[in-house]
Amino acid sequence: MTQISDAKLGKITDQIKEISKEEHLDNILIKRRVASGKIVIPWNPIHAPHPLGIGKGLRVKVNANIGTSREHCKPKEEIQKAKISIQAGTHAVMDLSTGGNLDSIRSSLLKVVNVPFGTVPIYQAGIEAIKKRGAIIDMTEDDMFNMFEKQAKQGVDFAVTHVGVTKQSVERLRRQKRLIPMVSRGGSFHMAWIIHNERENPLYKNFDYLLELAKKYDVTLSLGDGMRSGAIYDSNDRAKIQELLLIGELVERAREYGVQTMVEGPGHMPLNDITSNIQIMKNVTNEAPYFVLGPLVTDIAPGYDHFVGGIGGALAGYVGADFLCYLTPAEHLSLPDVKDVRDGVIAARIAAHAADLARGIDRDIDASFSKAREDLDWKKMFQLCIDEKKAQEYRKKRLPLEDTKTCSMCGNLCAIELVKKYLK
């Protein structure tokens, strides 16, 4: 049984009960939305992470990507990244490793990650095809499905599958004048395979078999955005919309089969395109949870893409996105280090909270913080703020010389103190 199958039968699982308590929502409401596919609970019983709900009516969640590369492979550093991302408040972790012993890395990470854990199985399938046969394009269909099941058996809670990269969509990509044709790594694996082999994407062609495997382990499918835009210029173009329409059909099939499914998108996108993208996605998928990278609202800020993604993520969350994939300052430049990961999680959490506030969620937290600020109650402010460590560091760096209740920006010219003294 899966979370969605149980919910369809009217069962309120332990995971639904836990999410209900954390989200302050009725568990019957959550059960109904899980049953309809509008909420997913990535929870492979082999891993059994802390339950997390993603979707309609819930708080916006944050995902942190970590993982080795073939150029920089230090598995112990990835364990550090996983731990620091959880300490910083991420709700989920994805391992995108492409270098080293991938099975061992994933196994080690699963032991230290107590939140939902995701992967992109096609990465390892492609890398092993290079080792065995010389090229990614020499993957077999069995390679793809066997890798998905292998990772599911290890305990992966959600897995990205680029089922929207098909012969038809690749042909459209050939004809369309995109500035950057494709930036999805998994999508490019499938594109190259389709062109070389002149065959349909096996994950799309045999989608029912993929569903069978996902249901067996209750792995939530994250239908990958292989056609996401990698440049503002390409935002909301035909290639992306075509993929989204196809994925909408597959979401319905997955729900009918009893497999939890969310949808990925949309990449680089100016602010004015975000609302329409999310509205279209929600319409064609009947409100499936939306897992967004960013969106990145400008192309020209390398080194600050965690800010860029935070800006896009806040608006996306407000208008309906459910799950923000963080970006780090290293995005587009290098493999992130531990500090980059922490900074990325914090930026994405700020965006998610800003979106929640705009949707009327958790406003009491900000009200409590503002009351503590009015009272100059620094201990309470630090307890409530998103990044307590950084706030305390700044406070200690330059304490006021005279009135230590205030900060060194104003000192004894503090507006709050003056107002208290004279406004009675």
Residue pairs with C-beta under 8 A, 6 or more apart in sequence:
1 218
2 215
2 218
2 258
2 259
2 260
3 13
3 15
3 16
3 34
3 40
3 41
3 43
3 218
3 260
4 34
4 35
4 37
4 40
4 255
4 258
4 259
4 260
5 215
5 258
6 13
7 13
7 16
7 31
7 32
7 34
7 35
8 35
8 258
10 31
11 31
12 27
12 28
12 31
13 41
14 51
15 41
15 43
15 51
16 27
16 30
16 31
16 34
16 41
16 51
16 53
17 27
18 50
18 51
19 25
19 27
19 30
19 41
19 51
19 52
19 53
19 58
20 26
20 27
20 30
23 30
23 53
23 57
23 58
23 59
25 57
25 58
29 57
30 39
30 53
33 39
33 55
33 56
33 57
34 40
34 41
34 53
34 260
36 255
36 286
36 287
37 251
37 254
37 255
37 260
37 261
37 286
37 287
37 288
38 55
38 56
38 286
38 287
38 288
38 289
39 53
39 54
39 55
39 56
39 57
39 58
39 289
40 53
40 54
40 55
40 158
40 220
40 260
40 261
40 262
40 289
41 51
41 52
41 53
41 54
41 220
41 260
42 49
42 52
42 54
42 92
42 116
42 118
42 157
42 158
42 219
42 220
42 260
43 49
43 51
43 52
43 116
43 157
43 218
44 152
44 155
44 156
44 157
44 217
44 218
44 219
45 217
45 218
46 152
46 153
46 154
46 155
46 217
47 110
47 117
47 155
47 156
47 157
48 155
49 113
49 114
49 115
49 116
49 117
49 157
50 114
50 115
52 61
52 91
52 92
52 115
52 116
54 61
54 262
54 289
54 291
54 322
54 323
55 262
55 287
55 288
55 289
55 322
56 287
56 289
56 322
58 322
59 352
59 356
59 361
59 362
60 317
60 321
60 322
60 323
60 324
60 351
60 352
60 353
60 355
60 356
61 91
61 92
61 322
61 323
61 324
61 352
62 89
62 90
62 91
62 92
62 323
62 324
62 326
62 345
62 348
62 349
62 352
63 90
63 91
63 92
63 93
63 94
63 118
63 291
63 323
63 324
63 325
63 326
63 348
64 81
64 85
64 90
64 92
64 93
64 94
64 326
64 341
64 344
64 345
64 348
65 93
65 94
65 96
65 325
65 326
66 78
66 81
66 82
66 85
66 93
66 94
66 95
66 96
66 109
66 336
66 341
67 78
67 94
67 95
67 96
67 97
67 98
67 105
68 74
68 75
68 78
68 97
68 98
68 99
68 100
68 105
68 335
69 97
69 98
69 99
69 335
70 98
70 99
71 99
71 335
72 99
72 335
73 99
73 100
75 100
75 101
75 104
75 105
75 108
77 337
77 338
78 95
78 97
78 105
78 109
79 108
79 109
79 112
80 338
81 336
81 338
81 341
82 93
82 109
82 112
82 113
83 112
84 338
84 341
84 342
85 93
85 341
85 342
85 345
86 93
86 113
86 114
86 115
87 342
88 341
88 342
88 345
88 346
88 349
88 387
89 345
89 346
89 349
89 386
90 115
90 326
90 345
90 348
90 349
91 115
91 116
92 115
92 116
92 117
92 118
92 157
92 158
92 323
93 109
93 113
93 115
93 116
93 117
93 118
94 117
94 118
94 119
94 120
94 160
94 325
95 105
95 106
95 109
95 117
95 118
95 119
96 119
96 120
96 123
97 105
97 106
97 123
98 123
98 127
102 123
102 124
102 127
103 150
103 154
106 119
106 151
106 154
106 156
107 154
109 117
110 117
110 154
110 155
110 156
116 157
116 158
117 155
117 156
117 157
117 158
118 156
118 157
118 158
118 159
118 160
118 222
119 151
119 156
119 159
119 160
120 159
120 160
120 185
120 186
120 224
121 144
121 147
121 148
121 150
121 151
121 159
121 160
121 161
122 144
122 147
122 160
122 161
122 162
122 186
122 189
122 190
123 185
123 186
123 189
124 147
124 151
125 139
125 143
125 144
125 146
125 147
126 136
126 139
126 189
128 143
128 147
129 135
129 136
129 137
129 138
129 139
129 140
129 143
130 136
132 138
133 139
136 189
136 192
136 193
137 192
137 193
137 196
137 197
139 189
139 193
141 202
141 206
144 202
144 203
145 202
145 206
145 209
145 210
145 213
148 159
148 161
148 210
148 213
148 214
148 219
149 213
149 216
149 217
151 159
152 159
152 213
152 214
152 216
152 217
152 219
153 217
156 219
157 219
157 220
158 219
158 220
158 221
158 222
158 262
159 214
159 219
159 220
159 221
159 222
160 186
160 222
160 223
160 224
160 264
161 203
161 210
161 221
161 222
161 223
161 224
162 184
162 186
162 187
162 189
162 190
162 201
162 203
162 223
162 224
162 226
163 201
163 203
163 204
163 207
163 210
163 223
163 224
163 246
163 247
163 250
164 204
164 223
164 224
164 225
164 226
164 227
164 243
164 244
164 246
164 247
164 250
165 184
165 187
165 190
165 191
165 194
165 201
165 204
165 224
165 226
165 227
165 243
166 194
166 200
166 201
166 204
166 246
167 194
167 199
167 200
167 201
168 242
169 226
169 227
169 239
169 242
169 243
169 246
170 191
170 194
170 195
172 238
172 239
172 242
173 181
173 182
173 191
173 227
173 239
176 237
176 238
176 239
178 229
178 231
178 234
178 237
178 239
179 231
179 233
179 234
180 229
180 230
180 231
180 234
182 188
182 191
182 226
182 227
182 230
183 228
183 229
183 230
183 267
184 224
184 225
184 226
184 227
184 228
186 224
186 226
187 224
187 225
187 226
187 227
187 228
188 226
190 201
190 203
190 226
191 226
193 199
193 201
194 200
194 201
203 210
204 250
207 250
207 253
208 253
208 257
210 221
211 221
211 253
211 254
211 257
211 259
212 257
213 219
214 220
214 221
214 254
214 259
215 257
215 258
215 259
218 260
220 259
220 260
220 261
220 262
221 254
221 259
221 260
221 261
221 262
222 261
222 262
222 263
222 264
222 291
223 247
223 250
223 251
223 261
223 262
223 263
223 264
224 264
225 240
225 243
225 263
225 264
225 265
225 266
225 267
225 293
226 243
227 239
227 240
227 242
227 243
228 240
228 264
228 265
228 266
228 267
228 268
228 293
229 235
229 236
229 237
229 240
229 266
229 267
229 268
229 269
230 267
230 268
231 268
231 299
232 268
232 269
232 270
232 297
232 298
232 299
234 240
234 268
235 266
235 267
235 268
235 269
235 270
235 273
235 277
236 266
236 269
236 273
236 276
236 277
240 265
240 266
240 267
241 280
244 263
244 265
244 280
244 281
244 284
244 285
245 284
247 263
247 284
247 285
248 284
248 285
248 286
248 288
250 261
251 261
251 263
251 285
251 286
251 288
252 286
254 260
254 261
255 261
261 288
262 288
262 289
262 290
262 291
262 322
262 323
263 281
263 285
263 288
263 289
263 290
263 291
264 290
264 291
264 292
264 293
265 277
265 281
265 290
265 291
265 292
265 293
266 274
266 277
266 281
266 292
266 293
266 295
267 293
267 294
267 295
267 296
268 294
268 295
268 296
268 299
269 277
269 294
269 295
269 296
269 297
269 312
270 297
270 298
271 297
271 311
271 312
271 315
274 295
274 297
274 312
274 315
274 316
274 319
275 315
275 319
277 295
278 290
278 316
278 319
278 320
278 321
279 319
279 320
281 288
281 290
281 320
282 288
282 290
282 320
289 322
289 323
290 316
290 320
290 321
290 322
290 323
291 321
291 322
291 323
291 325
292 312
292 313
292 316
292 321
292 323
292 324
292 325
293 309
293 325
293 327
294 305
294 308
294 309
294 312
294 313
294 316
294 324
294 325
294 327
295 309
295 312
295 313
295 316
296 305
296 308
296 309
296 312
296 327
297 308
297 311
297 312
298 308
301 307
301 308
302 331
302 332
302 333
303 329
303 333
304 329
305 327
305 328
305 329
305 331
305 332
306 326
306 327
306 328
306 329
306 331
306 343
306 344
306 347
306 348
307 347
308 327
309 324
309 326
309 327
309 331
309 347
309 348
309 351
310 347
310 348
310 350
310 351
311 351
312 351
313 321
313 324
313 348
313 351
313 352
313 355
314 350
314 351
314 352
314 354
314 355
314 358
315 355
316 324
316 355
317 324
317 351
317 352
317 354
317 355
317 356
317 358
317 359
318 354
318 355
318 358
318 359
321 355
324 348
324 351
324 352
325 348
326 344
326 345
326 347
326 348
327 344
327 347
327 348
328 336
328 340
328 341
328 343
328 344
329 336
329 340
329 343
329 344
330 336
330 337
330 340
336 344
346 386
346 387
346 390
349 386
350 386
353 362
353 386
356 362
357 363
357 366
365 384
368 380
368 384
369 380
369 381
369 384
369 385
372 378
372 380
372 381
372 384
373 381
373 416
374 416
376 405
376 406
376 414
376 416
376 417
378 395
381 391
382 388
382 391
382 392
382 395
385 391
395 407
398 408
399 408
400 406
400 407
400 408
400 411
400 412
401 408
401 411
402 411
402 412
403 411
403 412
403 414
403 417
405 417
406 412
406 414
406 416
406 417
407 414
